[in-house]
């Protein structure tokens, strides 16, 4: 281990107020685990949040025999990592398992508890979509009405992600007599047909848009995270308006209308059918009442 590696420390913001209490324990664990194949830079990010959670939330003493156990690592991944994707939690757990194995504090051969997948985002109901449309057309200024409608067109009509939605320019949108399309140039380039009902609503505002500007909030100087949130905060709405729910609604509508899975993967930018399988439960069965 070279001098630069030996001097490396990792102290996330959440742990800084407690470092006087937990820092020495963590440093000793890392020193004992780190070697040529497992550097301090690999070990600290796994150990620090885990130990902080064990000590602060679970109330465990700073004792390796109590903390560095696979069952405790499982509990941390299940309860202490809210909001993390399944893959991220699995990766973190694997890193903790390797630390525990190196310390030889737990000799169990259990494969660990399965990590539950996050529940898919609930799509909007037909009534909720109608409320969002009413919200858009009731904005206080023409500019805000155009922005609100474009948000819904690209979200509910084309199923774009937040990042994609914020990157679309008016030149990327084609409004034609037989349908409307939007070209996406982000990480997953593709051409997306806009759902007919939203294409019709797009046609009512398209003529008011500048031809070489951002489609949503054209006064921006760049496309960056938080611009949708900022717009919604200024709107002071009580509605749950989220592009992720719009995208889920769009996907479920396509599944309900019988769009072939291969075509839906292509226009949605998704890579695997498993992403669609998670939404099948939202597709109304034959004979169900209208949602």
N, C-alpha and C positions, 0 to 999 in steps of 0.2 A: 504494500500500500504506500503510495508516494505521499509527500508532505501535503500537497494540495488536497488530496483525497482525505487524509487524516484530519485536516482542519475544517472539513466541510460540516456544516450544521444545517438543520432544516427545522424551522420553527414557524408553522403557519400562524396567522394572526389569531385564530381562536385559542391557540395554546399559550400565547405570550403571557397573558395575565397569571398563568399558573406554572410558568416554567421553573420558578424557584422551588416548587413542590415536586414536580414530576420530571424536570429536566435531567437530573443526575441518573434517575432510574432508566430513562430512555437512552441516554448516552451510553450507559453501561451495556444495555441490551444490544445496541447497535455495534458497539466495539466488539462484543463477543460473537456477533453473527457475521459482520462484514469481513470479507476476504476477497481474493482476486476475482472469483466468479460472482460475488454478490456484493456490490459496492455500497458504501454508505448512502450514496444518492438513490439507490434502489430501496434501501431498508427504511430510512427515515419516513418517507411519505406513507408507508404502510403502517409503521409502528406508532407515530405521533398521534394521529386521530383516534386510533384504537385505544391506546393507553389513556388518553384524555377522557374518552367516553367511559372506560371501565372505572376510572378513579372518580370522575365527577358525577356521572349519571348512575352507574351501578353501585358506587360506594365501595368498590373493592380496594383492599390495601395494596400498596405497591410491592407486591410479592409475586415473583415469577410463577411460583407453583399455583397461585390463584388466578393470575391474569393470562399467562401464556398457555392457554388450553384451547383445543379445537372447538369445544362446545361454546366457550366464551366468544371465540372468533365468529362462530355461526350466529350467536345472539347479536353481536355488533353489526354484522352484515344485514341481519333481518330488521333490527330495530334502530340502529344508529346511522343508517345511510339512507334516509328518506329522500326521495326524488332522484336517486341515482338509477341509471338504466341497469337492467339485469346483467349485461355484459361487464359493466364497470364494477358492479358488486362482486361478480365471480372473479374478476381479475384481482381485486383487492383481497378477497378471501384466500386465493391461491398464494399471494405474497405473504399473508399472515401465516398460512400453513407452513410455508417454507421456513419462516423465522422460528416457529414453534418446533419444527423438526430439527433445526440446527441447534436449538437450545436444549433439546431432549427433555422438555418439561411435560410432554404428553405423548405416551407411546401407543395410544389407541389407533386402530386401523379403520375407524369409521370413515366412510366417504363424505360425511357431512350432510347436513339437512339440505334438501332441495331449495334452491332460491326461487321463490315464486315470481312469476312474470308480472310486470305492472299491468293493471287493468287497462284495456284500451279506452281512449277518450270517448265519452258519450257524444253521439251526434246530436245535432239540433232536431227537435220535432218540427213538423210542418207549422205548428202554431208559433214556435219560437222563431222560425225563419221569417214568418209574416211580421212578427214584432220587430225584427232587425230591419226589415225593409221600411217599416213605418218610422223607425228611429232615423234611418238614413235620410228619408225625404223630409223629415221635420227639423233638420238642423237649421240653426239660426241664420246662416249666410249661404249664399250660392256656392262659395268656395268650399265650405264645409259639407254641403250637400253633395257636391261632386266628389270630394274625397271619400266621404262615407259610402257613396254608391260604388266607387271604384274598389274600395276595400272589400265590399260584398261580392262584386263581380269577379274579382280575381281570387277571392277566398272560397266562396260558395259556388261560383260558376266555373272556376278552373282548378280548384284544389291546390293552389300554390302554398308553399311554406312561407313563413314570415320573411325569411331572407330573400326568397325569390320574389315575393310580392313587392318588396321595397326596391328591387333592382329593375323592375319592368319600366320601360319607357313607352311613350305613346306610339313610337314607330314600331314597337314590337307587337302591336295589336292590329289585326286586320278585321274590319267590319264589312261583311259582304252580304248580298241578298240571300245566299244559301247557307249562311252560318258565319260565325266569328271565331277567330283563332288568336292565340297568344303564343309568341315564341319565347322560350326560356333559355337564357344563355349562362346560367349559373353552373354549378358543378355537374348537374344532370341535364344537359341541353336536350330540348325536345320541343315539339309543337303540340299545343293542347287545344282541343276544340272547347269553346265555352258553351256551357249548357244552354239550350235554346231559351229558357225563360230569362236567364241572366244576360244572354246576348241581346234579347229584346230591350232589357233595361239599359244595357250598355249603349245601345243605339240612341237612346234619348239624351245621353250626356256627351257622347263622343265628339260632336261638333263643337263643343265648348272647350275641348282640350287643345293645348298647343301641340304642334306636331313633333317637336323634338324636346320633350320634357319628361320628367318622371310622371308616370301615370297616376300614382298616389302621392299627394302632397308635392306638386311640381315646384314649389318654391325652395326645395331642399338643394343644398350644394353637393351632397353625397348620399350614398345609401349606407346606412349603418344601423346596428341593433338599437332598439328602443324607440324608433320613430313611430311605430304603430301604437305602442304603449303611451307615448307622449300625446298622440292625437286623441286617444280614448280618455286619458286623464282630463284633458281640456274639455272633452264632451260631457263630463260629469254624468255618465250614464250608469244606471243600475243593472243594465243588461250584461250578461256574461258573453262578451265579444272577444273571441280568441281565434286566430287563424288555424290553430291545431284542431279546434272543433269544426271549423268550416271545412277543412281538408277531410276530416273524418266523414262529415256529412256528404261531401262530394263523392268520396269513395263508396260509401254505402248506397248512394243513389245509383251509381254505375252498376254496382253488384245487383241491386234490386231490379234494374232495367235490363239485366242480362248481358252487359258488356263482357266479351270474352276476357278471361283473366290475362292472357298474353297481351291483349291490346291495352288493358287497364294498367298493367305494369309499365308498358311503353309510355303512355301519356302521363302517368303519375310520377315517373322517375324512380319508382320502387324497384328493388333488385330481386326480391324473393317473394314467392307465393305465400310464405308464412305470414308476411305482413298483412295480407288480405284475409288469411284464415282467421286471424284474431277478430275480424269485423263481421264474420258470417252471422254471429249471434244477433247482430243488429238488423239483419235483413228480414223484412216481414215475410212470414210464411204464407203460402197460398191460402186465401180465405180470411186472413187477418183483417181486422178493421183498419181503416186509414189511421195513420199515426198523427 
